[in-house]
Amino acid sequence: MKERLYLFDTTLRDGAQMNGVDFTLQDKAVVAAMLDDLGLDYVEGGYPGANPTDTEFFAQERPMKATLTAFGMTRRPGRSASNDPGLVGLLDAKAKAICFVAKTWDYHVRVALETSLEENLASIRDSVRAAKAKGREVLVDCEHFFDGYKANRDYALQCAKAAYDEGARWVVLCDTNGGTMPHEVEAIVADVTKTIPGDHLGIHAHNDTEQAVANSLAAVRAGARQIQGTLNGIGERCGNANLVSIIPTLKLKNEFAGRFDIGVSEGKLGGLTKLSRKLDEMLNRASDRHAPYVGASAFTTKAGIHASAILKDPATYEHVKPDVIGNRRQLLVSDQGGKSNILAELDRIGLKVDKNDPRVARLLDEIKEREAQGFAYEAADASFELLARRMLGTVPDFFDVVQFDVNVEQRNNALGKRVTVSLAVVKVIVDGKELISAGEGNGPVNALDVALRKDLGKYQKYIDGLELVDYRVRILNGGSEAVTRVLIESEDEHGDRWTTIGVSPNIIDASFQAMMDSIVYKLVKAGAIA
Ligand SMILES: [Zn+2]
């Protein structure tokens, strides 16, 4: 029999504290549904009373399998529970559980709360009692627990015990400043389990020494049975413990997988890469290519000897199988790699070629020549695939762009305000028919993108769901000889993503090359007939 380990997500509360993160009510509902579907046990939806969005989020019932949790403060010192508007509002929130944050560091009680140690204990007891009386499951986040423990062990333990004795389901030990080391967490949690049983203890770690994941696992090793964290580790400062790293570790590493069950199934684990990227997309930020397990580079190998070994058996250079978390293996095609990389990539994209086929050597030469000009195919999987398919003669001539024209104009608008407007006109030939489209954009590249994808005749249906999700520019060489490298990441209606590249001394031209590759790649992928 395995022990149950519980996962508590606070993306919508602590995660929302991150710079630049601003969830709307609709976003919150979408993220809560994603978390519930993933199989997390608790979804902390926010802090009702702290802002209108969070208050509104808890104003209606939101049925889900997970325990929807509202966050708030314990009653203020010197007031009764029924006379504290914050607490009364929290008790009104439509949530199955309430997570109180409580002070447990004596220094904070005196300096920040300006009250006595005894009054703080009474506030914890009263708040837990009030929430229990309303039929709620209760969690108590012990703020600054590890620092408090080091400063005054007895008092920190008294606070935790007050919550537990009053009936809190979970006492959560928080490394609020994020500075505690894994071996300290393990030792302190082990000591706390002598006062409170481990299956009532949780860990809430921040990432200020990049050890939030390690600290969470250390707490579990010492007996804690609930982990709090966020998707992609988002959160204030350096972030919270990253559930997207913790979940695969718990599912795939024997020390944990052999001892514990979690609510996330193998099937849901297979969707983790997509889910992680979906959140980044909602936050309008590029995904971390080097993120463990789910990053685009997490299973990418460059060196030639590694690549030839991976071809023989992937396990030689991989700690887990990428497809288990919905990620994929990638072998870099670069001037450092040899023929074995190219053959492996061709194999992956389903192009069967004999290794002695002269076209393979020609492809390798072409790639080396282009990389000398500034192309970087290792970062542009789709452009590589197109180049390979073209050299092997399998890309149809879908359409021709005969001409394009991009115009940037700065002038006063009707309100007398200075504005810069970009307009692009594109002339394409599809099936012998000339199509002319114009597009307006906030910049020349955007205008060109709009015009190019406005009307591609019979191919339009294939590219309607195409979206440009990331656009990166690098200037190479510097000085007057500079060339521009543009990388474009695109996504289609199925959530599939690919990257294309363009290189030119002219940024518009480089962008155009990358956009064209992206469209043609999508047409090839969709099986469009020329
Ligand atoms: Zn926190």
Residues whose N, C-alpha, C, O or C-beta is under 5 A from the ligand:
A	BS01	ZN	D14
